[in-house]
Amino acid sequence: MSIHSCLIDNGMLDAPTIIDQGLAMNDADIYSAQGFGATLGPGQSWGLLIVDFVVGFTDPALFGGGNIGAAVQRTRELLAFARREALPVSHTRVVYADDGADAGIFALRNPRALKLTESSAASQIVQELTPVVGERIIRKTEPSAFFCTALASWLQLRGVDTLLVAGCTTSGCVRASVVDAMSHNFRPIVISDCVGDRALDPHHANLFDMRQKYADVMDLDQAMASFREQRQARAKA
């Protein structure tokens, strides 16, 4: 049973107010009235961040499930697009020391994550998205791709101001990375059909919230069209 179904059954939410992927009808109005929801729009130089599409997060017996598998397949198209357009591409992996010496508080939430070591099969990037020469692999032990890593400086050196974000989970490491991307003054664009979560309610809720406060949210077709429109406009200028 979903969160929203529980609320309805317990009389905490009226069924007729539910629309659009389980969000309440007045949610967007509440955010809008408080000034949220403005569109950032893209900058001039785009890059791609693929968060934690590793074997362990595509396996429902470990950390996967939900719509993560579908998001991986869609990200194949996104990655091909980024490579065609010569965009800087970065991937993340969760990698702990074999003895867990670098584990922090985050690992206490789920000690099974300590099995994601350098040589662990579960920590390897999925075959469909195998990095090529020139693409940066960021190893991390915390949710954000930026926390205590060189990602921000690597992107800045390459002139990136707009960051396409794919990966998993939407409610966890994707969201943390998006918040930090914005905090580093990048313009995040979350590609909605290229991010996934083990459960769909958190996926939809976090897409909604990121759209309101931290990022633009587009599907892959919209993002590619936006890029092409921008390129055409430059050619005419």
N, C-alpha and C positions, 0 to 999 in steps of 0.2 A: 504493500500500500504506500502511495506517495505521501509526502509531507502535506500537500494540499488536500488530499483525500482525508487525512486524519483531522485536519482543521475543520473541514466541512462536516465530518461525522460528529465532531465534538461541539458543533454550533459556534465555532470561532470564526468562520468565514462563510459567507453566503455563496452557494454554488453558482448563481447567475453572474457573479462578478469575475469568474475565472475565464480568461481568454489567453490566446497566444502562448502556447508552450507552458501553460500552468502558471502564468503570472497574473496577479490581480489587476483588474481593469484600471484602477486608479494609481497604480505604482508609478507609471511614467509621468502622470500629472503631478504627483507629489514632488518628484525630483525636479521637474521643469519649473514648478512654482518657486523652488528654492535656488534656481539658477543653474542646475546641473543639466547635462545632456548636450552641451555645445559641441559641434563638430570641430575637431582639430584641423583636419585637412592635411594632405601630405606636404612634406618639404621638397627639397630639390634632389636629394641623393638617398636612395633606398638600399636597405640591407635586409637580410633574412636571418631570423633566429629560430631554430628548431629545438624545442625543449624536451629532453628525456624520452624521445622515441627509441627506447631500448627494449631488448627482448623481454625483460621482466615486467615492463609496463604494458606489454601487449598480451601477456599470458594471464587469463582470469584466475589461474591457480596461484599466482604470485601477487601482482599489483594491478592487473589489467581488468578488462571487461567493459561493459557499457558500449560506447560508440568509439572507443579508441582505435579499434581495427579499421573502421571506416575512415577515420581521420588520417591514419597512416597512408591508406591508399590514395586519398585526395592530396596528401602532401607530396606524393610522388610527382604529381602534376605541378604543384607549386615549386618544388625544387628544380624540376626541369626548366620551368619558366625563369627562375632566378639564374640558373646557369646560362641559359640562352642570352640573358640580358647582362651577364657579367656582374651580377650583384655580389657584394661580399656576403658569404654564407658562414654561419656558425651553428654548431651543434652542441648540445650538452649531454653529459652522462653523469649519473650519480656514481661516485667512486670513493669507497672508503679504504683505508689501509687494511692489510690482511689481519692485523691484530686489533683493529678498531681504535687505534690510538688517537685518531683525529675525529672521533665521534663527539658530537655535541648534544645539546639538549634535544634537538630535533630528532635524533636517533632514538631517544627514549620513547617517543610517541609510537614508534613501530620498530623494535629491535631487529626485525627481519631484514630491514634495509641494510644492515651491516654485512649482509651476504653479497652486496653489490660491490665487489672488489675489482681491481684492474683486470684480473684474469677470469673473473666470473662470466659465464655465458650470459647470465641475466643482465649484466651491465653493458653488453655490447650493443651498439647501434643496430637497429634492424637492417637486414640485408637490402631491403628495398630503398633505403635512404643512405647507403654507405657513402661516407664522405670521399671526395676526390682531392687531389693535390691542390693546395691553396685554401681549402676550407678549414676553419678553425674548430678544434674540438676542445670544449671547456669541460674540465672535470670539476665537480662541485660536491659538497657535502651538506648544503643547505638548500632550501626551496628556490631561492632566487639565483638565476644565472649570473647575476652581477655581484653577489655578496662574496667579498674576498677573492675575486677572480680578476683577470685582466681584460674582460670582455669590453667594458666601456672604453678603455683606452684603445683597444684594437679597432673598434668601430669608429671612434673619433679620428684616428690616424687615417682611416680610409674615407673620411669625409661624410660618413653616414649621418643623416638627421632624421630619417624615417625608417622605422623598424617593423617589418612584417613578422608576426609571431605565430608560429604553429607549435603543436606539441601536446604534452599531457603532464599532469592532469589540469583541466581548465580551472578547477577550484583551488588547486595547490600550487605547483611550481610555475605553471603558466601565469596565473594571477600575480604571484610574487615577482616574477620577472617583468611583467608589464608595469607594475607599480614602480619598480626600481628603474626601468627604462625611462618612464616619465620623470622620475626624480633626477635622472641624469640629463634631462632635457632632450631626450629623443622623442619623436612622435610615434607612439606605438599604433600599429594597425593589427588587431587580432583577426585572423582569418577563420571565420566561424566554422567552416566545414573542414578545417585542418587542425582543429583542437578537439580533444576528447576527454572524457572522464569515465570512471568506473561506474558512476551512477548519474542518471540524466537530470534529476532535479538540481543537484549542485552545478552541473554543467550549464543549464539554462539560466539559473539564478546569477551565476558569476559572469556570464556573457552580458546579461542585462546590467549588472552593477558596473562592470568595466566600461561598458558603453556610456554609462551616465557620468563616470568620474575620471577615468584614467586613459581611455583609448578610443579610437574609432574601431568599429567592428564591421567587417565586410565579409561576404563570401568570396571564394577564390575568383569567380568570374568578374565580380565587381572590382576587386583589387587589380586584376590584370587590365581591365578596361580603363581604370583610373590611371594606371601607369602609362598606357598607350596614349590616352588623351593628353597627359602632361607632356609626353615626348613629342606629339604632334604640334602642340602649342608652342613648344620651344623651337621646333623647326620653322614655324611660320614667323616667329619673332624677329 
